[in-house]
Amino acid sequence: MPVVFVIALDWTLRTTVRAQLRELGIDALGMDSPDDVGRAVAEGQLPSVVVLEAAAPVADHPAIRTLVERVPTILIASRTETVPLPPARAVLYRPVRIEEIIARVRRWLPEGHAT
Protein backbone atom coordinates (compact mmCIF):
# COMPACT_ATOMS: atom_id res chain seq x y z
CA MET A 1 0.00 0.00 0.00
CA PRO A 2 1.42 3.43 -0.90
CA VAL A 3 2.23 5.86 1.88
CA VAL A 4 1.56 9.59 1.70
CA PHE A 5 2.97 12.03 4.25
CA VAL A 6 0.61 14.93 4.96
CA ILE A 7 2.78 17.50 6.74
CA ALA A 8 0.93 20.57 7.96
CA LEU A 9 0.66 22.80 11.01
CA ASP A 10 -2.95 23.52 10.01
CA TRP A 11 -4.75 20.59 11.62
CA THR A 12 -7.85 20.99 9.46
CA LEU A 13 -5.80 20.68 6.27
CA ARG A 14 -3.82 17.76 7.69
CA THR A 15 -6.77 15.76 8.99
CA THR A 16 -9.06 16.42 6.04
CA VAL A 17 -6.51 15.39 3.40
CA ARG A 18 -5.47 12.39 5.48
CA ALA A 19 -9.06 11.22 6.00
CA GLN A 20 -9.92 11.53 2.30
CA LEU A 21 -6.82 9.57 1.27
CA ARG A 22 -7.55 6.84 3.80
CA GLU A 23 -11.09 6.54 2.43
CA LEU A 24 -9.45 5.74 -0.92
CA GLY A 25 -7.31 3.00 0.63
CA ILE A 26 -4.14 5.06 0.71
CA ASP A 27 -2.03 4.95 3.87
CA ALA A 28 -1.80 8.64 4.78
CA LEU A 29 0.23 9.73 7.79
CA GLY A 30 -0.51 13.14 9.30
CA MET A 31 2.42 15.05 10.75
CA ASP A 32 2.97 18.53 12.11
CA SER A 33 6.72 18.68 12.70
CA PRO A 34 10.06 17.65 11.21
CA ASP A 35 10.50 15.36 14.25
CA ASP A 36 7.36 13.44 13.26
CA VAL A 37 8.76 13.01 9.77
CA GLY A 38 12.11 11.83 11.14
CA ARG A 39 10.46 9.23 13.37
CA ALA A 40 8.34 7.87 10.51
CA VAL A 41 11.36 7.55 8.21
CA ALA A 42 13.41 5.94 11.01
CA GLU A 43 10.60 3.38 11.41
CA GLY A 44 10.85 2.52 7.71
CA GLN A 45 7.89 4.54 6.45
CA LEU A 46 8.92 6.03 3.11
CA PRO A 47 6.34 8.08 1.23
CA SER A 48 5.39 7.80 -2.41
CA VAL A 49 4.04 11.38 -2.30
CA VAL A 50 4.26 14.27 0.19
CA VAL A 51 1.63 16.94 0.79
CA LEU A 52 3.40 19.83 2.53
CA GLU A 53 1.97 23.04 3.94
CA ALA A 54 4.41 25.88 3.25
CA ALA A 55 4.77 27.07 6.85
CA ALA A 56 8.10 28.48 8.02
CA PRO A 57 8.84 26.14 10.96
CA VAL A 58 8.29 23.06 8.82
CA ALA A 59 9.04 23.89 5.17
CA ASP A 60 12.34 25.58 6.07
CA HIS A 61 13.72 22.58 7.96
CA PRO A 62 16.72 20.90 6.24
CA ALA A 63 15.30 17.38 6.66
CA ILE A 64 12.02 18.43 5.04
CA ARG A 65 13.87 20.08 2.17
CA THR A 66 15.84 16.86 1.60
CA LEU A 67 12.61 14.84 1.58
CA VAL A 68 11.02 17.25 -0.91
CA GLU A 69 14.02 16.88 -3.23
CA ARG A 70 13.57 13.08 -3.29
CA VAL A 71 9.81 12.55 -3.23
CA PRO A 72 7.10 14.08 -5.45
CA THR A 73 5.65 16.90 -3.34
CA ILE A 74 2.52 18.99 -3.49
CA LEU A 75 3.18 22.26 -1.72
CA ILE A 76 0.19 24.11 -0.25
CA ALA A 77 1.19 27.78 -0.09
CA SER A 78 -0.32 31.04 1.01
CA ARG A 79 -0.43 34.02 -1.30
CA THR A 80 0.08 36.36 1.66
CA GLU A 81 2.67 34.59 3.86
CA THR A 82 6.21 34.97 2.61
CA VAL A 83 8.07 31.72 3.13
CA PRO A 84 10.90 30.48 0.93
CA LEU A 85 9.29 27.66 -1.03
CA PRO A 86 11.24 24.43 -1.40
CA PRO A 87 11.31 22.96 -4.89
CA ALA A 88 8.15 20.92 -5.36
CA ARG A 89 6.47 19.13 -8.23
CA ALA A 90 3.35 21.27 -7.76
CA VAL A 91 2.39 24.38 -5.81
CA LEU A 92 -1.26 24.92 -4.99
CA TYR A 93 -2.18 28.29 -3.52
CA ARG A 94 -4.82 28.79 -0.87
CA PRO A 95 -7.72 28.70 -1.05
CA VAL A 96 -7.46 25.19 -2.44
CA ARG A 97 -10.06 22.46 -2.63
CA ILE A 98 -9.26 19.15 -0.94
CA GLU A 99 -10.39 17.36 -4.11
CA GLU A 100 -7.66 19.16 -6.06
CA ILE A 101 -4.99 17.96 -3.61
CA ILE A 102 -6.32 14.40 -3.70
CA ALA A 103 -6.36 14.37 -7.52
CA ARG A 104 -2.68 15.37 -7.61
CA VAL A 105 -1.74 12.71 -5.06
CA ARG A 106 -3.56 10.01 -7.01
CA ARG A 107 -1.88 11.08 -10.24
CA TRP A 108 1.58 10.53 -8.75
CA LEU A 109 1.05 7.27 -6.92
CA PRO A 110 2.80 4.20 -8.29
CA GLU A 111 0.90 2.45 -11.09
CA GLY A 112 -1.95 0.35 -9.75
CA HIS A 113 -2.33 2.29 -6.51
CA ALA A 114 -4.35 5.29 -7.71
CA THR A 115 -7.64 3.78 -6.56
MDTraj code that builds the backbone (N, CA, C; nanometers):
import mdtraj as md
import numpy as np

residues = "MET PRO VAL VAL PHE VAL ILE ALA LEU ASP TRP THR LEU ARG THR THR VAL ARG ALA GLN LEU ARG GLU LEU GLY ILE ASP ALA LEU GLY MET ASP SER PRO ASP ASP VAL GLY ARG ALA VAL ALA GLU GLY GLN LEU PRO SER VAL VAL VAL LEU GLU ALA ALA ALA PRO VAL ALA ASP HIS PRO ALA ILE ARG THR LEU VAL GLU ARG VAL PRO THR ILE LEU ILE ALA SER ARG THR GLU THR VAL PRO LEU PRO PRO ALA ARG ALA VAL LEU TYR ARG PRO VAL ARG ILE GLU GLU ILE ILE ALA ARG VAL ARG ARG TRP LEU PRO GLU GLY HIS ALA THR".split()
xyz = np.array([
    [0.0845, -0.1174, 0.0000],
    [0.0000, 0.0000, 0.0000],
    [0.0895, 0.1243, 0.0000],
    [0.0598, 0.2204, -0.0866],
    [0.1416, 0.3425, -0.0901],
    [0.1228, 0.4248, 0.0368],
    [0.2266, 0.4987, 0.0707],
    [0.2232, 0.5856, 0.1876],
    [0.2343, 0.7300, 0.1408],
    [0.1510, 0.8164, 0.1977],
    [0.1563, 0.9594, 0.1702],
    [0.1774, 1.0305, 0.3031],
    [0.2773, 1.1172, 0.3083],
    [0.2969, 1.2028, 0.4250],
    [0.2178, 1.3306, 0.4025],
    [0.1342, 1.3667, 0.4985],
    [0.0611, 1.4929, 0.4965],
    [0.1194, 1.5760, 0.6103],
    [0.2039, 1.6725, 0.5747],
    [0.2783, 1.7503, 0.6735],
    [0.2223, 1.8916, 0.6756],
    [0.1564, 1.9264, 0.7877],
    [0.0931, 2.0572, 0.7960],
    [0.0743, 2.0977, 0.9414],
    [0.0987, 2.2257, 0.9692],
    [0.0664, 2.2803, 1.1009],
    [-0.0840, 2.3003, 1.1144],
    [-0.1499, 2.3314, 1.0045],
    [-0.2948, 2.3518, 1.0014],
    [-0.3632, 2.2152, 1.0166],
    [-0.4187, 2.1910, 1.1355],
    [-0.4750, 2.0593, 1.1623],
    [-0.5944, 2.0275, 1.0737],
    [-0.6697, 2.1279, 1.0315],
    [-0.7849, 2.0991, 0.9459],
    [-0.7392, 2.0517, 0.8077],
    [-0.6360, 2.1130, 0.7547],
    [-0.5798, 2.0676, 0.6270],
    [-0.5256, 1.9254, 0.6423],
    [-0.4465, 1.9053, 0.7461],
    [-0.3819, 1.7757, 0.7689],
    [-0.4847, 1.6643, 0.7850],
    [-0.5826, 1.6842, 0.8712],
    [-0.6773, 1.5764, 0.8985],
    [-0.7748, 1.5531, 0.7836],
    [-0.8122, 1.6576, 0.7144],
    [-0.9063, 1.6421, 0.6037],
    [-0.8423, 1.5681, 0.4862],
    [-0.7214, 1.6079, 0.4497],
    [-0.6513, 1.5387, 0.3401],
    [-0.6238, 1.3939, 0.3789],
    [-0.5778, 1.3749, 0.5007],
    [-0.5473, 1.2391, 0.5481],
    [-0.6729, 1.1515, 0.5444],
    [-0.7835, 1.2009, 0.5961],
    [-0.9063, 1.1220, 0.5996],
    [-0.9536, 1.0853, 0.4595],
    [-0.9474, 1.1797, 0.3680],
    [-0.9917, 1.1526, 0.2305],
    [-0.9031, 1.0471, 0.1643],
    [-0.7726, 1.0571, 0.1841],
    [-0.6817, 0.9573, 0.1268],
    [-0.7076, 0.8186, 0.1858],
    [-0.7291, 0.8134, 0.3153],
    [-0.7548, 0.6842, 0.3800],
    [-0.8853, 0.6222, 0.3295],
    [-0.9841, 0.7044, 0.2999],
    [-1.1091, 0.6539, 0.2430],
    [-1.0848, 0.5873, 0.1078],
    [-0.9795, 0.6310, 0.0386],
    [-0.9451, 0.5742, -0.0923],
    [-0.8505, 0.4542, -0.0807],
    [-0.8193, 0.4137, 0.0423],
    [-0.7310, 0.2996, 0.0630],
    [-0.5840, 0.3340, 0.0567],
    [-0.5523, 0.4599, 0.0744],
    [-0.4137, 0.5056, 0.0711],
    [-0.3687, 0.5311, 0.2140],
    [-0.2561, 0.4759, 0.2519],
    [-0.2035, 0.4946, 0.3875],
    [-0.1463, 0.6352, 0.3992],
    [-0.2202, 0.7241, 0.4627],
    [-0.1799, 0.8639, 0.4779],
    [-0.1436, 0.8890, 0.6237],
    [-0.0238, 0.9418, 0.6445],
    [0.0234, 0.9725, 0.7789],
    [0.0237, 1.1229, 0.7980],
    [-0.0464, 1.1711, 0.8995],
    [-0.0511, 1.3135, 0.9298],
    [0.0601, 1.3511, 1.0253],
    [0.1295, 1.4598, 0.9944],
    [0.2425, 1.5046, 1.0753],
    [0.2417, 1.6555, 1.0847],
    [0.2922, 1.7077, 1.1978],
    [0.2972, 1.8530, 1.2110],
    [0.4344, 1.9058, 1.2482],
    [0.5373, 1.8210, 1.2374],
    [0.6720, 1.8682, 1.2698],
    [0.7771, 1.7841, 1.1979],
    [0.8958, 1.8423, 1.1792],
    [1.0059, 1.7646, 1.1213],
    [1.0413, 1.6425, 1.2063],
    [1.0229, 1.6511, 1.3382],
    [1.0502, 1.5362, 1.4247],
    [0.9577, 1.4192, 1.3925],
    [0.8298, 1.4491, 1.3650],
    [0.7356, 1.3437, 1.3261],
    [0.7820, 1.2752, 1.1980],
    [0.8272, 1.3544, 1.1040],
    [0.8760, 1.3007, 0.9768],
    [0.9977, 1.2121, 1.0015],
    [1.0906, 1.2603, 1.0824],
    [1.2115, 1.1833, 1.1137],
    [1.1796, 1.0497, 1.1783],
    [1.0843, 1.0489, 1.2714],
    [1.0465, 0.9232, 1.3368],
    [0.9850, 0.8250, 1.2369],
    [0.8987, 0.8751, 1.1497],
    [0.8342, 0.7871, 1.0511],
    [0.9378, 0.7255, 0.9572],
    [1.0311, 0.8065, 0.9107],
    [1.1359, 0.7553, 0.8210],
    [1.2239, 0.6552, 0.8947],
    [1.2581, 0.6851, 1.0206],
    [1.3409, 0.5936, 1.1005],
    [1.2713, 0.4595, 1.1213],
    [1.1377, 0.4606, 1.1246],
    [1.0600, 0.3379, 1.1408],
    [1.0376, 0.2656, 1.0083],
    [1.0950, 0.3175, 0.9010],
    [1.0846, 0.2518, 0.7711],
    [0.9697, 0.2976, 0.6840],
    [0.8974, 0.4007, 0.7254],
    [0.7892, 0.4544, 0.6447],
    [0.8484, 0.5514, 0.5428],
    [0.8431, 0.5156, 0.4171],
    [0.8922, 0.6029, 0.3111],
    [0.7749, 0.6395, 0.2209],
    [0.7522, 0.7677, 0.2001],
    [0.6337, 0.8083, 0.1235],
    [0.6524, 0.7956, -0.0271],
    [0.5415, 0.7732, -0.0950],
    [0.5387, 0.7804, -0.2412],
    [0.5140, 0.9232, -0.2855],
    [0.4388, 0.9983, -0.2023],
    [0.4036, 1.1376, -0.2296],
    [0.4010, 1.2108, -0.0958],
    [0.4341, 1.3411, -0.0994],
    [0.4258, 1.4265, 0.0187],
    [0.3318, 1.5427, -0.0116],
    [0.2430, 1.5718, 0.0825],
    [0.1631, 1.6941, 0.0787],
    [0.2196, 1.7802, 0.1910],
    [0.2696, 1.8994, 0.1565],
    [0.3404, 1.9834, 0.2532],
    [0.2823, 2.1238, 0.2568],
    [0.2400, 2.1657, 0.3747],
    [0.1973, 2.3036, 0.3938],
    [0.3226, 2.3907, 0.4021],
    [0.3257, 2.4976, 0.3262],
    [0.4414, 2.5877, 0.3253],
    [0.4345, 2.6807, 0.4461],
    [0.4722, 2.6286, 0.5610],
    [0.4773, 2.7065, 0.6848],
    [0.6226, 2.7097, 0.7310],
    [0.6691, 2.8257, 0.7717],
    [0.8102, 2.8476, 0.8024],
    [0.8728, 2.7425, 0.8946],
    [0.8143, 2.7077, 1.0083],
    [0.8842, 2.6145, 1.0961],
    [0.9033, 2.4750, 1.0359],
    [0.8205, 2.4397, 0.9395],
    [0.8287, 2.3058, 0.8818],
    [0.8991, 2.3087, 0.7465],
    [0.8519, 2.3886, 0.6542],
    [0.9038, 2.3889, 0.5172],
    [1.0502, 2.4324, 0.5096],
    [1.0957, 2.5113, 0.6071],
    [1.2340, 2.5584, 0.6069],
    [1.3330, 2.4587, 0.6654],
    [1.2844, 2.3532, 0.7279],
    [1.3720, 2.2581, 0.7961],
    [1.4555, 2.1789, 0.6946],
    [1.5860, 2.1620, 0.7196],
    [1.6723, 2.0901, 0.6241],
    [1.6253, 1.9475, 0.5933],
    [1.5763, 1.8753, 0.6914],
    [1.5301, 1.7379, 0.6663],
    [1.4080, 1.7361, 0.5747],
    [1.3202, 1.8342, 0.5909],
    [1.2020, 1.8430, 0.5042],
    [1.2448, 1.8788, 0.3630],
    [1.3377, 1.9714, 0.3504],
    [1.3874, 2.0082, 0.2167],
    [1.4496, 1.8873, 0.1460],
    [1.5240, 1.8061, 0.2188],
    [1.5838, 1.6858, 0.1604],
    [1.4752, 1.5887, 0.1141],
    [1.3722, 1.5715, 0.1958],
    [1.2613, 1.4836, 0.1582],
    [1.1932, 1.5341, 0.0315],
    [1.1688, 1.6647, 0.0243],
    [1.1018, 1.7252, -0.0913],
    [1.1844, 1.7070, -0.2186],
    [1.3151, 1.7078, -0.2059],
    [1.4015, 1.6878, -0.3232],
    [1.3931, 1.5451, -0.3767],
    [1.3561, 1.4501, -0.2910],
    [1.3574, 1.3083, -0.3286],
    [1.2206, 1.2492, -0.3607],
    [1.1152, 1.3117, -0.3110],
    [0.9809, 1.2550, -0.3233],
    [0.8894, 1.3571, -0.3906],
    [0.8055, 1.3145, -0.4848],
    [0.7104, 1.4082, -0.5453],
    [0.6289, 1.4779, -0.4360],
    [0.6277, 1.6117, -0.4409],
    [0.5654, 1.6895, -0.3340],
    [0.4661, 1.7900, -0.3898],
    [0.3525, 1.7975, -0.3215],
    [0.2525, 1.8992, -0.3486],
    [0.2644, 2.0001, -0.2355],
    [0.2985, 2.1205, -0.2707],
    [0.3176, 2.2263, -0.1722],
    [0.1905, 2.3101, -0.1656],
    [0.1371, 2.3273, -0.0458],
    [0.0188, 2.4108, -0.0246],
    [0.0697, 2.5431, 0.0324],
    [0.0587, 2.6495, -0.0463],
    [0.1191, 2.7778, -0.0091],
    [0.0137, 2.8868, 0.0052],
    [0.0507, 2.9862, 0.0826],
    [-0.0322, 3.1044, 0.1014],
    [0.0133, 3.2127, 0.0042],
    [-0.0791, 3.2896, -0.0439],
    [-0.0427, 3.4023, -0.1298],
    [0.0027, 3.5223, -0.0477],
    [-0.0249, 3.5202, 0.0827],
    [0.0079, 3.6358, 0.1665],
    [0.1280, 3.6128, 0.2577],
    [0.1529, 3.4890, 0.2987],
    [0.2665, 3.4594, 0.3861],
    [0.3918, 3.4402, 0.3016],
    [0.4978, 3.5090, 0.3378],
    [0.6208, 3.4969, 0.2610],
    [0.7138, 3.3962, 0.3280],
    [0.7220, 3.2813, 0.2669],
    [0.8072, 3.1725, 0.3131],
    [0.8852, 3.1244, 0.1915],
    [1.0169, 3.1045, 0.2069],
    [1.0902, 3.0477, 0.0932],
    [1.0338, 2.9090, 0.0593],
    [0.9918, 2.8918, -0.0634],
    [0.9294, 2.7663, -0.1034],
    [1.0349, 2.6664, -0.1492],
    [1.0323, 2.5463, -0.0911],
    [1.1241, 2.4432, -0.1400],
    [1.0801, 2.3988, -0.2790],
    [1.1711, 2.3431, -0.3562],
    [1.1313, 2.2955, -0.4890],
    [1.0310, 2.1817, -0.4750],
    [0.9202, 2.1935, -0.5442],
    [0.8149, 2.0923, -0.5360],
    [0.7633, 2.0641, -0.6754],
    [0.7015, 1.9483, -0.6917],
    [0.6469, 1.9134, -0.8227],
    [0.5267, 2.0012, -0.8564],
    [0.4515, 2.0412, -0.7529],
    [0.3349, 2.1273, -0.7757],
    [0.3179, 2.2212, -0.6567],
    [0.2727, 2.3415, -0.6857],
    [0.2390, 2.4376, -0.5815],
    [0.0926, 2.4753, -0.6014],
    [0.0141, 2.4536, -0.4974],
    [-0.1261, 2.4916, -0.4985],
    [-0.1426, 2.6032, -0.3971],
    [-0.2015, 2.7143, -0.4408],
    [-0.2178, 2.8292, -0.3524],
    [-0.3547, 2.8278, -0.2874],
    [-0.3565, 2.8658, -0.1608],
    [-0.4825, 2.8789, -0.0872],
    [-0.5626, 2.9938, -0.1438],
    [-0.6927, 2.9843, -0.1471],
    [-0.7724, 2.8696, -0.1046],
    [-0.7640, 2.7568, -0.2078],
    [-0.7563, 2.6368, -0.1581],
    [-0.7458, 2.5195, -0.2440],
    [-0.8508, 2.4184, -0.1991],
    [-0.9069, 2.3487, -0.2944],
    [-1.0060, 2.2456, -0.2628],
    [-0.9347, 2.1149, -0.2314],
    [-0.9835, 2.0437, -0.1331],
    [-0.9256, 1.9153, -0.0939],
    [-0.9253, 1.8198, -0.2131],
    [-1.0304, 1.8242, -0.2941],
    [-1.0388, 1.7357, -0.4108],
    [-0.9227, 1.7598, -0.5071],
    [-0.8781, 1.8840, -0.5174],
    [-0.7658, 1.9158, -0.6055],
    [-0.6361, 1.8538, -0.5530],
    [-0.6171, 1.8579, -0.4229],
    [-0.4990, 1.7962, -0.3615],
    [-0.5030, 1.6454, -0.3823],
    [-0.6172, 1.5846, -0.3567],
    [-0.6322, 1.4399, -0.3696],
    [-0.6076, 1.3959, -0.5139],
    [-0.6570, 1.4710, -0.6106],
    [-0.6360, 1.4368, -0.7518],
    [-0.4876, 1.4362, -0.7857],
    [-0.4125, 1.5336, -0.7356],
    [-0.2682, 1.5367, -0.7611],
    [-0.1986, 1.4171, -0.6972],
    [-0.2350, 1.3863, -0.5739],
    [-0.1740, 1.2714, -0.5063],
    [-0.1994, 1.1453, -0.5875],
    [-0.3220, 1.1229, -0.6263],
    [-0.3564, 1.0009, -0.7007],
    [-0.2813, 0.9916, -0.8327],
    [-0.2589, 1.1047, -0.8970],
    [-0.1876, 1.1077, -1.0241],
    [-0.0437, 1.0590, -1.0088],
    [0.0159, 1.0839, -0.8940],
    [0.1584, 1.0529, -0.8748],
    [0.1864, 0.9240, -0.7992],
    [0.0824, 0.8534, -0.7595],
    [0.1047, 0.7265, -0.6920],
    [0.1580, 0.6235, -0.7909],
    [0.2308, 0.5251, -0.7396],
    [0.2800, 0.4196, -0.8292],
    [0.1648, 0.3544, -0.9049],
    [0.1915, 0.3091, -1.0238],
    [0.0905, 0.2449, -1.1094],
    [0.0170, 0.1355, -1.0317],
    [-0.1148, 0.1368, -1.0423],
    [-0.1955, 0.0354, -0.9754],
    [-0.2412, 0.0748, -0.8365],
    [-0.1937, 0.1881, -0.7850],
    [-0.2326, 0.2294, -0.6507],
    [-0.3192, 0.3544, -0.6500],
    [-0.3502, 0.4074, -0.7645],
    [-0.4351, 0.5289, -0.7709],
    [-0.5797, 0.4867, -0.7753],
    [-0.6283, 0.4325, -0.6642],
    [-0.7642, 0.3776, -0.6563],
    [-0.8702, 0.4769, -0.6956],
])
top = md.Topology()
chain = top.add_chain()
for i, resn in enumerate(residues, 1):
    res = top.add_residue(resn, chain, resSeq=i)
    for name in ("N", "CA", "C"):
        top.add_atom(name, md.element.get_by_symbol(name[0]), res)
traj = md.Trajectory(xyz[None], top)
